[in-house]
Structure formats: structure tokens, C-alpha cells
Amino acid sequence: MAINGQVKEETYKPVKTILVSQPKPERSPYYELEKKYGLQIDWRPFIHVEGVPVKEFRKSRIRPEEFTAVIFTSKNAVDHFFRICDELRIKMSQDTKYFCLAEAIANYLQKFIVYRKRKVFVGKRTIQDLAGYLKKHKGEKFLLPCSNLGAKEVSEYLVANGLQWQDALMYQTVSSDLSDLSDVTYDVLVFFSPLGIKSLYDNFPDFKQNETRIAVFGNSTSKAVEERGLTINIKAPAPEAPSMTMALEKYLQLSNKEL
């Protein structure tokens, strides 16, 4: 590992406590690691989603009912689109068409509309999956509900294909309050996005890694950690460890072998 250009030797000190920067799941292979290695694994989301207040949304001068089609990239987008409509006392036309990037989003949409196939179009994962439907309905006026993170792939597709569209900031991903952890230390911190690293420093501007091991998932997360001058001790995905739990176990096999 490199710090300020110098290589640091990994010492593999025992791990007893791990903090995963995500909500606690009902089932997870982390629980097996916890039992197998006698660990304490805590869960805490470092980021959360907040709706843009309708007072702020009004400043955009966007009227959802003026659009004939809506593109949903997530369940959050669905939630906050209909929240905004409700708070503005807007009822979307029965003829509005909805384009959903994935089946799970389309299924979730049924909470808010009477589901009819002729007005709901479903992809498998990306905007490219909806290409045929979008081409067929090129004359529609599309609204793209999004967060402060945007929807770059979708936006680029809509621009490249000359569709009439407008994005609308309806929700934001923000740092959670972690002040209650100020006096708590963990042997390993596990991160899955650059926003998790941002939240760490938003909450603890003077954070020092010291002997804390840092586990990261993905290249963008790795880059965010390195930009802060921190050392990455555990990284996934990798050929021998495609998941974070597999990467953690490889490390634990060395760090906790004498325990």
C-alpha cells in the first residue's frame, strides 16, 4: 500500500469489529463471517435520501402535468415524483406514459397508478433496454425525475437521440448524521461509494486512519479513498474476491489466523 508515495507493509493485525456503511439487511453472508471469526459487525448507513421540499421544487418552474411521459430510474424517483405531484395537487393524465429502467421499478409503480401495459414500458437495467420503446414514442415530452447525482447515462442517451426532455431535481442523496460515533473506533470500515467517504469527512473532518483498516468496493470508491490520502487494506471486486464478503474473508484468514 502507498502513503505519500511510500510503500507501507500490511501487518494484518487481528480484526474484532467491523462497521459496514449500509443499512442492516435481513439476510447476509456477513452474518456467517461474524460467527466464523467471532466478530462484531455493526451496520450504519452513511448516506440517505431526502426529498427536495416542494417550496424549492417550485423554483424550477417545472410542471409535471405538462409532460406526456416520465422516465423512472429508481424507486426513489417514483416515490418523490408522486410526492411532488401530491403536494402540488397535480393529477397526471391517464394517458401519461411511464418508462421504467427495470421490472422492480415498474412493479413499484403500481402503488401509484392503475397499471396498464399500453402506458408502462419496462427495461431490464439500462436506458438502452428501452431504446425500441423510446424510438416508437419519440414525439412524447419526457420528464426525468432525478437526484443531485443526476442520471448521466440516461441524459446522454436522450440528448444523443434528439428526444424532447427535461430533468427535474426531486430528491437528494446526503450525508447522514454520524455524530454519535465520534468516540467509537472500529478495526475495519467498509465503504461502497465515494459518497460514503464524503460523509465520513462531513461528520469527522479531522479523521485519521491510524490503525483502522479500510475496505472499499469499486474503482470510484477506491479513488475517493486515495484522494483523501488513506490506505486501502481490502478491495473488491477482484478476480479472487468478486464480493466484499469474500475480500473480507481473505483478509481475516490472515489477520485472525492466530485467534
LOFI-601396 format. One line per 2 residues: their letters; for each residue x, y, z of C-alpha. Coordinates in nm, 4 decimals. Last residue first. Layout:
N
a	X/Y/Z | ...
# end
This chain:
259
le	-0.7130/-1.6292/1.7210 | -0.3851/-1.6983/1.5404
kn	-0.5388/-1.6832/1.1929 | -0.7214/-1.3569/1.2598
sl	-0.5373/-1.1185/1.0273 | -0.4504/-1.3707/0.7570
ql	-0.7798/-1.5568/0.7115 | -0.9493/-1.2281/0.8000
yk	-0.8097/-1.0649/0.4847 | -0.9402/-1.3387/0.2557
el	-1.2676/-1.3252/0.4467 | -1.3028/-0.9520/0.3897
am	-1.2494/-0.9937/0.0148 | -1.5108/-1.2707/0.0035
tm	-1.7559/-1.0533/0.1987 | -1.6919/-0.7621/-0.0388
sp	-1.7772/-0.9707/-0.3444 | -1.5747/-1.0669/-0.6531
ae	-1.2818/-1.1935/-0.4443 | -1.0237/-1.3938/-0.6433
pa	-1.0665/-1.1890/-0.9607 | -1.1147/-0.8686/-0.7562
pa	-1.4251/-0.6738/-0.6645 | -1.3343/-0.5698/-0.4087
ki	-1.0556/-0.4153/-0.2029 | -0.9209/-0.4585/0.1487
ni	-0.6385/-0.2520/0.3003 | -0.6865/0.0784/0.1188
tl	-0.4655/0.3435/0.2769 | -0.5911/0.6999/0.3149
gr	-0.4540/1.0108/0.1450 | -0.8005/1.1611/0.0969
ee	-0.7659/1.1230/-0.2803 | -0.6865/0.7548/-0.2181
va	-1.0231/0.6996/-0.0525 | -1.2166/0.8745/-0.3312
ks	-1.0252/0.6749/-0.5953 | -1.1051/0.3470/-0.4228
ts	-1.4730/0.4390/-0.4111 | -1.4701/0.5135/-0.7844
ng	-1.2913/0.1850/-0.8520 | -1.5407/-0.0371/-0.6748
fv	-1.5923/-0.1706/-0.3237 | -1.3677/-0.0462/-0.0455
ai	-1.2325/-0.1865/0.2812 | -1.0393/0.0427/0.5155
rt	-0.8346/-0.0866/0.8093 | -0.8194/0.1342/1.1161
en	-0.4702/0.1502/1.2654 | -0.4306/0.5298/1.2362
qk	-0.6916/0.6385/0.9804 | -0.7176/0.9961/1.0973
fd	-1.0494/1.1808/1.0692 | -1.0178/1.5571/1.1227
pf	-1.3266/1.6499/0.9203 | -1.5370/1.3914/1.1086
nd	-1.9013/1.4190/1.0018 | -1.8509/1.5703/0.6576
yl	-1.5315/1.3640/0.6371 | -1.7087/1.0313/0.6802
sk	-1.9988/1.1534/0.4667 | -1.7632/1.2230/0.1762
ig	-1.6204/0.8716/0.2107 | -1.9713/0.7245/0.1947
lp	-2.0471/0.9468/-0.1046 | -1.7498/0.7934/-0.2866
sf	-1.9377/0.4630/-0.2751 | -1.9318/0.1168/-0.1175
fv	-1.7331/0.1648/0.2034 | -1.6395/-0.0797/0.4819
lv	-1.4619/0.0460/0.7951 | -1.2431/-0.2090/0.9730
dy	-1.0930/-0.2185/1.3246 | -1.3653/0.0084/1.4545
tv	-1.3484/0.3129/1.6803 | -1.6269/0.4824/1.8737
ds	-1.5957/0.8253/2.0363 | -1.7387/1.0251/1.7462
ld	-1.9923/0.7561/1.6566 | -2.2889/0.9540/1.7948
sl	-2.2028/1.2313/1.5480 | -2.2887/1.0118/1.2497
ds	-2.5534/1.2396/1.0965 | -2.6198/1.1106/0.7448
sv	-2.4590/1.2626/0.4348 | -2.6959/1.3477/0.1502
tq	-2.8533/1.1851/-0.1551 | -3.1065/1.4306/-0.2908
ym	-3.4621/1.4206/-0.4206 | -3.6830/1.5921/-0.6794
la	-3.4364/1.7538/-0.9209 | -3.6233/1.7555/-1.2534
dq	-3.4688/1.6612/-1.5880 | -3.6301/1.7860/-1.9072
wq	-3.6933/1.6076/-2.2353 | -3.7629/1.6355/-2.6067
lg	-3.5710/1.3491/-2.7662 | -3.2814/1.4100/-3.0040
na	-3.1276/1.0655/-2.9764 | -2.7907/1.1823/-2.8431
vl	-2.9594/1.4121/-2.5896 | -3.1835/1.1363/-2.4521
ye	-2.8939/0.8898/-2.4356 | -2.6658/1.1360/-2.2566
sv	-2.9367/1.2097/-2.0007 | -2.9959/0.8402/-1.9331
ek	-2.6269/0.7644/-1.8823 | -2.5768/1.0743/-1.6657
ag	-2.8693/1.0348/-1.4285 | -2.8140/1.3184/-1.1836
ln	-2.6329/1.2854/-0.8515 | -2.8443/1.5679/-0.7053
sc	-3.1397/1.3367/-0.7581 | -3.3567/1.2687/-1.0615
pl	-3.7075/1.2847/-1.2090 | -3.6732/1.2654/-1.5906
lf	-3.9690/1.4242/-1.7729 | -4.0278/1.3344/-2.1390
ke	-4.2373/1.5172/-2.3999 | -4.3534/1.2452/-2.6372
gk	-4.2876/1.2514/-3.0114 | -4.0191/0.9833/-2.9937
hk	-4.2700/0.7216/-2.8837 | -4.1555/0.4385/-3.1134
kl	-3.7919/0.5382/-3.0640 | -3.8391/0.5375/-2.6884
yg	-3.9955/0.1911/-2.6963 | -3.7132/0.0456/-2.9042
al	-3.4429/0.2095/-2.6933 | -3.5857/0.0950/-2.3599
dq	-3.3118/-0.1605/-2.2941 | -3.0562/0.1093/-2.3818
it	-3.1784/0.3066/-2.0799 | -3.0304/0.0396/-1.8553
rk	-3.1451/-0.2494/-1.6340 | -3.4007/-0.4865/-1.7861
gv	-3.6354/-0.2355/-1.9452 | -4.0076/-0.1789/-1.8926
fv	-4.2685/0.0304/-2.0701 | -4.5873/0.1335/-1.8909
kr	-4.8654/0.3034/-2.0924 | -5.0018/0.0208/-2.3065
kr	-4.9233/-0.2275/-2.0329 | -5.1792/-0.0826/-1.7961
yv	-5.1074/-0.0425/-1.4250 | -5.3524/0.1792/-1.2391
if	-5.1097/0.4223/-1.0821 | -4.9308/0.4898/-0.7526
kq	-4.8551/0.1592/-0.5817 | -4.8311/0.0007/-0.9277
ly	-4.5106/0.1991/-0.9825 | -4.3309/-0.0491/-0.7571
na	-4.3827/-0.3200/-1.0178 | -4.2363/-0.0913/-1.2843
ia	-3.9345/-0.0149/-1.0643 | -3.8735/-0.3862/-0.9985
ea	-3.9038/-0.4513/-1.3734 | -3.6140/-0.2209/-1.4546
lc	-3.5402/0.1084/-1.6335 | -3.9024/0.2195/-1.6190
fy	-4.0722/0.4264/-1.8926 | -4.4111/0.5683/-1.7928
kt	-4.6661/0.7038/-2.0409 | -4.9238/0.9612/-1.9353
dq	-5.2673/0.8875/-2.0872 | -5.4497/0.8840/-1.7530
sm	-5.3246/1.2408/-1.7129 | -5.1211/1.3193/-1.4037
ki	-5.3046/1.4713/-1.1131 | -5.1329/1.7704/-0.9553
rl	-5.2107/1.8899/-0.6051 | -4.8610/2.0423/-0.5776
ed	-4.8002/1.8294/-0.2683 | -4.9400/1.5229/-0.4422
ci	-4.7370/1.5786/-0.7582 | -4.4209/1.6285/-0.5514
rf	-4.4882/1.3092/-0.3580 | -4.5649/1.1295/-0.6854
fh	-4.2264/1.2211/-0.8306 | -4.0574/1.1589/-0.4957
dv	-4.1656/0.7982/-0.4625 | -4.1102/0.7077/-0.8281
an	-3.7587/0.8574/-0.8315 | -3.6790/0.6739/-0.5091
ks	-3.7931/0.3505/-0.6732 | -3.5265/0.4058/-0.9364
tf	-3.4537/0.5245/-1.2933 | -3.8056/0.6398/-1.3820
iv	-3.8692/0.8089/-1.7167 | -4.1935/1.0091/-1.7377
at	-4.4084/1.0733/-2.0451 | -4.6650/1.3314/-2.1602
fe	-4.5161/1.6271/-1.9750 | -4.7162/1.9404/-1.8857
ep	-4.8563/1.7622/-1.5792 | -4.5077/1.7621/-1.4230
ri	-4.4955/2.1453/-1.4080 | -4.1353/2.2647/-1.3869
rs	-4.0892/2.6232/-1.2674 | -3.7589/2.5205/-1.1035
kr	-3.8453/2.7485/-0.8094 | -4.1472/2.5295/-0.7351
fe	-3.9088/2.2470/-0.6387 | -3.7704/2.4540/-0.3524
kv	-4.1154/2.5061/-0.1967 | -4.1926/2.1395/-0.2695
pv	-3.9050/2.0425/-0.0428 | -3.6485/1.8233/-0.2254
ge	-3.6919/1.4761/-0.0796 | -3.4127/1.3312/0.1285
vh	-3.2152/1.0157/0.0537 | -2.9612/0.8757/0.2963
if	-2.5855/0.8440/0.3398 | -2.3512/0.6868/0.5954
pr	-2.5897/0.3963/0.6526 | -2.4874/0.2171/0.9730
wd	-2.4357/-0.1529/1.0242 | -2.2306/-0.3138/1.3005
iq	-2.0268/-0.6325/1.2725 | -1.8864/-0.7701/1.5992
lg	-1.6629/-1.0581/1.5065 | -1.6169/-1.4123/1.6349
yk	-1.4458/-1.5270/1.3150 | -1.6971/-1.7860/1.1925
ke	-1.9998/-1.6260/1.3569 | -1.9445/-1.2754/1.2166
le	-1.8323/-1.4129/0.8818 | -2.1605/-1.6051/0.8566
yy	-2.3527/-1.2889/0.9405 | -2.1691/-1.1028/0.6657
ps	-2.3151/-1.3557/0.4195 | -2.6375/-1.1536/0.4541
re	-3.0001/-1.1928/0.5458 | -3.2294/-0.9301/0.6960
pk	-3.0055/-0.6448/0.5828 | -2.8592/-0.3736/0.8074
pq	-2.8430/-0.0376/0.6296 | -2.5033/0.0433/0.4729
sv	-2.1653/0.1780/0.5872 | -2.0443/-0.1543/0.7275
li	-1.8588/-0.1135/1.0577 | -1.6299/-0.4004/1.1549
tk	-1.5005/-0.5021/1.4988 | -1.2637/-0.7795/1.6095
vp	-0.9904/-0.7742/1.3474 | -0.6436/-0.9001/1.4367
ky	-0.3428/-0.7085/1.2983 | -0.2519/-0.7941/0.9402
te	0.0777/-0.6002/0.9236 | 0.0492/-0.4735/0.5666
ek	0.3787/-0.3125/0.4643 | 0.3526/0.0535/0.3639
vq	0.5045/0.1687/0.0381 | 0.5945/0.5368/0.0196
gn	0.4460/0.7767/-0.2368 | 0.2502/0.9795/0.0155
ia	0.1005/0.6564/0.1527 | 0.1244/0.3501/-0.0697
m	0.0000/0.0000/0.0000
# end
